[in-house]
Amino acid sequence: RIFTVLTGSEMPAIVVSTDARDEADYATSNAADRKLLGSEGEALFARASAITRRFETINAKLRLDLSLSPVK
């Protein structure tokens, strides 16, 4: 999932959300994606990194008990 944030002091910001069961699942998925994208993907990652102001990684868990469910 990709979100664009347009408010705040360091905006605009692009937020990329990636889900995985655990770190090993993420690493396996990431390696498969990079292999699939090949050298063109690596060039795009390098280009994106060159214009990135800040990069953060946050590990979180979805709390369905705190989520709002749509009214049916």
Salt bridges, closest charged atoms under 4 A:
GLU10 OE2 - ARG54 NH1 3.13
ASP25 OD1 - ARG21 NH2 3.43
GLU42 OE2 - ARG34 NH1 3.07
GLU56 OE2 - ARG54 NE 2.92
ASP65 OD2 - ARG63 NH2 2.57
